[in-house]
Amino acid sequence: MHKSIKKLLAAVTVSTLTVSTAMAEPVKLNMPSVFPGSLIQLGTAGVRVADTVNLISGGDLEIKFFEPGALVPALEIFDAVSNGSVDAGWSTSGYWGSKNSALNIFAAIPFGPGAGEYLAWMWYGDGDKLKNEIYNKNGIQSITCGIHSPETSGWFKKEIKGPEDLKGLKMRFYGLGSKVMQKLGVDTQLLAAGDIFPALERGTIDATEFSMPAIDLNLGFYNAAKHYYFPGWHQQSTIQELLINKKKWDAMSESQKAIIDTACRANVSTQFAEGEAIQGEALATFKEKGVTIHRWDQSMLDTLEAAWNEVSAEEAAANPEFENVWNNLQNFRKEYAVWKDLGYLK
């Protein structure tokens, strides 16, 4: 073989090895969580995502889960991921509604879609695209990475017989539902999971909503309030997300991105199935502990829905991005409703 050809082949080989090595550069993501890792569903799902990525990546990608407050306070994760002080975060976008009210729509919606319809919009409608149009402007990539069953309507220290009993209550509430409760005279505040029970016990708040029965059991709310209301009109399903600093995401290889996407989609199905499986036992436990379980009558639900219709119109008028996302979802739901009405039992 001619010497010049040998030199050329050697150069190509070295170049190829260099490119391969660069492509295979391992990536490590430090991921603080909004939720404690021990908290069933909400936190354990984040731990599972990290474990799954670490298992299937073969060392090419590592996610390290951090408890709330270990790296940054739970409700400061958005800013920390945005400015790159942390690589990633485990959250749900309703915690960032003060940054942009449209982000609430990608987490949970009063009188909104169930899990199947919600995921259909996120993955096969415009949901994920619209969400990242907002996040990307803030230096963040968001991956839909979990979904859970309907939440409950909340814990109250006294029985609520009608809308008038809500006036003046101080209540922990999340997302767009908080604005509905404000319409009914409730003083709402957003607290992270670990701060709710102490506030309820001390009387800093009179009532709280948080999540599903199995999760609420985990947090011990029944020790401070005995009236438990259903259905969770404000969160018929809730999407969780993996946030990644945009520069960090863009620098990843396609295979590394695919590992994260695959792990998140697997987590969506696992989390939803687990959430459906564990609520009956939790509800039975509450009855044993003296909790009175209530279901809102139709009149109360109608009052809440009327207040929500006012809120959604006001939010759309106040923020063009909210209006754009809201109209997109509403158009998707109109089309979906034809299938829902024909295909599903009432």
JOVENRA-V578520 format. One record per backbone hydrogen bond with DSSP energy under -0.5 kcal/mol. NH is the residue of the N-H (numbers start at 1). CO is the residue of the C=O. If there is no record, write none. Layout:
# JOVENRA-V578520
{{NH | CO} {NH | CO}}
This chain:
# JOVENRA-V578520
{{6 | 2} {7 | 3} {8 | 4} {9 | 5} {10 | 6} {11 | 7} {12 | 8} {13 | 9} {14 | 10} {15 | 11} {16 | 12} {17 | 13} {18 | 14} {19 | 15} {20 | 16} {21 | 17} {22 | 18} {23 | 19} {24 | 20} {25 | 22} {27 | 60} {29 | 62} {30 | 28} {31 | 29} {31 | 64} {32 | 30} {32 | 88} {33 | 66} {34 | 90} {39 | 36} {40 | 38} {42 | 40} {43 | 39} {44 | 39} {45 | 41} {46 | 43} {47 | 43} {48 | 44} {49 | 45} {50 | 46} {51 | 47} {52 | 48} {53 | 49} {54 | 50} {55 | 51} {56 | 52} {57 | 53} {60 | 57} {62 | 27} {64 | 29} {65 | 63} {66 | 31} {69 | 72} {70 | 67} {71 | 67} {71 | 72} {76 | 73} {77 | 74} {80 | 76} {81 | 77} {82 | 78} {83 | 79} {84 | 80} {84 | 81} {85 | 80} {86 | 80} {87 | 30} {88 | 30} {89 | 243} {90 | 32} {91 | 89} {91 | 241} {95 | 92} {96 | 93} {97 | 94} {99 | 96} {100 | 96} {103 | 100} {104 | 101} {105 | 102} {106 | 103} {107 | 104} {108 | 104} {111 | 233} {112 | 109} {118 | 114} {119 | 115} {120 | 116} {121 | 117} {122 | 118} {123 | 119} {124 | 119} {124 | 120} {125 | 120} {125 | 121} {127 | 121} {128 | 122} {130 | 126} {131 | 127} {132 | 128} {133 | 129} {134 | 130} {134 | 131} {135 | 131} {136 | 132} {137 | 133} {138 | 134} {138 | 135} {139 | 136} {140 | 135} {141 | 244} {143 | 242} {145 | 240} {146 | 240} {148 | 238} {151 | 235} {152 | 211} {153 | 229} {154 | 229} {155 | 208} {156 | 227} {157 | 206} {161 | 159} {165 | 162} {166 | 163} {167 | 163} {167 | 164} {168 | 185} {169 | 166} {171 | 169} {171 | 187} {172 | 207} {173 | 189} {177 | 174} {178 | 174} {178 | 175} {179 | 175} {179 | 176} {180 | 176} {181 | 177} {182 | 178} {183 | 179} {184 | 180} {184 | 181} {185 | 182} {186 | 181} {187 | 169} {188 | 186} {189 | 171} {191 | 189} {195 | 192} {196 | 192} {196 | 193} {197 | 193} {199 | 195} {200 | 196} {201 | 197} {202 | 198} {203 | 199} {204 | 199} {205 | 199} {206 | 170} {207 | 170} {208 | 155} {209 | 172} {216 | 212} {217 | 213} {218 | 214} {219 | 215} {220 | 216} {220 | 217} {221 | 216} {223 | 220} {224 | 221} {225 | 221} {226 | 156} {227 | 156} {228 | 226} {228 | 292} {229 | 154} {230 | 294} {232 | 151} {233 | 231} {235 | 232} {236 | 109} {238 | 148} {239 | 107} {240 | 146} {241 | 91} {242 | 143} {243 | 89} {243 | 241} {244 | 141} {245 | 87} {246 | 139} {249 | 245} {250 | 246} {251 | 247} {252 | 249} {257 | 253} {258 | 254} {259 | 255} {260 | 256} {261 | 257} {262 | 258} {263 | 259} {264 | 260} {265 | 261} {266 | 262} {267 | 263} {268 | 264} {269 | 265} {270 | 266} {271 | 267} {272 | 268} {273 | 269} {274 | 270} {275 | 271} {276 | 272} {277 | 273} {278 | 274} {282 | 278} {283 | 279} {284 | 280} {285 | 281} {286 | 282} {287 | 283} {288 | 284} {289 | 285} {290 | 287} {291 | 286} {292 | 226} {293 | 291} {294 | 228} {294 | 292} {296 | 230} {301 | 297} {302 | 298} {303 | 299} {304 | 300} {305 | 301} {306 | 302} {307 | 303} {308 | 304} {309 | 305} {310 | 306} {311 | 307} {312 | 308} {313 | 309} {314 | 310} {315 | 311} {316 | 312} {317 | 313} {318 | 314} {319 | 315} {323 | 319} {324 | 320} {325 | 321} {326 | 322} {327 | 323} {328 | 324} {329 | 325} {330 | 326} {331 | 327} {332 | 328} {333 | 329} {334 | 330} {335 | 331} {336 | 332} {337 | 333} {338 | 334} {338 | 335} {339 | 335} {340 | 336} {341 | 337} {342 | 338} {343 | 339} {344 | 340}}
